[in-house]
Amino acid sequence: MVVVLGAFRDKSIRVACVGDSITTLSTYPSDLQDLLGPDYNVKEFGVVGSTVLSNGYNPYIDQPEFQEAKDFMPTIVVVLLGTNDAREDIYLAIDNFVGEYKQLIGEIQALSSNPKIFLVIPPPLFENNLFLSNEYLLNGVIPRIKQVAEELGLSLVDVYTPLDGHPECFVDGVHPNYDGAAIIAGEVYEAFLTD
């Protein structure tokens, strides 16, 4: 994405970080801001407990933060969703994931700012008290995120792989600590540079 990075030197590059609690409770958006520098305006629009699937308690597509993200008229959108879809009761509807993720992405694609969209493969899940299953994430959610990226021609950022085997980078087996957030921000930044 070197072209995009060099094309908006009027300090109007707006980066919307869309996601769940991994976005809103971690420092990854502010770390990304630090990496990108003053020509960028990075804002987080995370919602705790949000899901892609509509059978969850907080489908992201229905949250006011999603409307706020769209009103921001972003130049770039980073979508880090899917972790809460790996919860047993929500995962029951996993066959709807692709269609519902495409619907969410379609609303972003419809913006007149024509944003560049990056889909993020969520970080791994370790032992936790939130009923989130790494098996469901790895075997159900992640393949579907990859499918959506491929079918829609979107860029993919993998933060699962660099954090796999590193439970020390998480405060509770799910949410990244400062080190984990820095790794996520670094992977997103590298994707910006190489896309």
Rosetta blueprint (number, residue, H / E / L):
1 M L
2 V H
3 V H
4 V H
5 L H
6 G H
7 A H
8 F L
9 R L
10 D L
11 K L
12 S L
13 I E
14 R E
15 V E
16 A E
17 C E
18 V E
19 G E
20 D L
21 S H
22 I H
23 T H
24 T H
25 L L
26 S L
27 T L
28 Y H
29 P H
30 S H
31 D H
32 L H
33 Q H
34 D H
35 L H
36 L H
37 G L
38 P L
39 D L
40 Y E
41 N E
42 V E
43 K E
44 E E
45 F E
46 G E
47 V L
48 V L
49 G L
50 S E
51 T E
52 V L
53 L L
54 S L
55 N L
56 G L
57 Y L
58 N E
59 P E
60 Y H
61 I H
62 D H
63 Q L
64 P H
65 E H
66 F H
67 Q H
68 E H
69 A H
70 K H
71 D H
72 F L
73 M L
74 P L
75 T L
76 I E
77 V E
78 V E
79 V E
80 L E
81 L L
82 G L
83 T L
84 N H
85 D H
86 A H
87 R E
88 E H
89 D H
90 I H
91 Y H
92 L L
93 A L
94 I H
95 D H
96 N H
97 F H
98 V H
99 G H
100 E H
101 Y H
102 K H
103 Q H
104 L H
105 I H
106 G H
107 E H
108 I H
109 Q H
110 A L
111 L L
112 S L
113 S L
114 N L
115 P L
116 K E
117 I E
118 F E
119 L E
120 V E
121 I E
122 P L
123 P L
124 P L
125 L L
126 F L
127 E L
128 N L
129 N L
130 L L
131 F L
132 L E
133 S L
134 N H
135 E H
136 Y H
137 L H
138 L H
139 N H
140 G H
141 V H
142 I H
143 P H
144 R H
145 I H
146 K H
147 Q H
148 V H
149 A H
150 E H
151 E H
152 L H
153 G L
154 L L
155 S E
156 L E
157 V E
158 D E
159 V L
160 Y H
161 T H
162 P H
163 L H
164 D L
165 G L
166 H L
167 P H
168 E H
169 C H
170 F E
171 V L
172 D L
173 G L
174 V L
175 H L
176 P E
177 N L
178 Y H
179 D H
180 G H
181 A H
182 A H
183 I H
184 I H
185 A H
186 G H
187 E H
188 V H
189 Y H
190 E H
191 A H
192 F H
193 L H
194 T H
195 D L
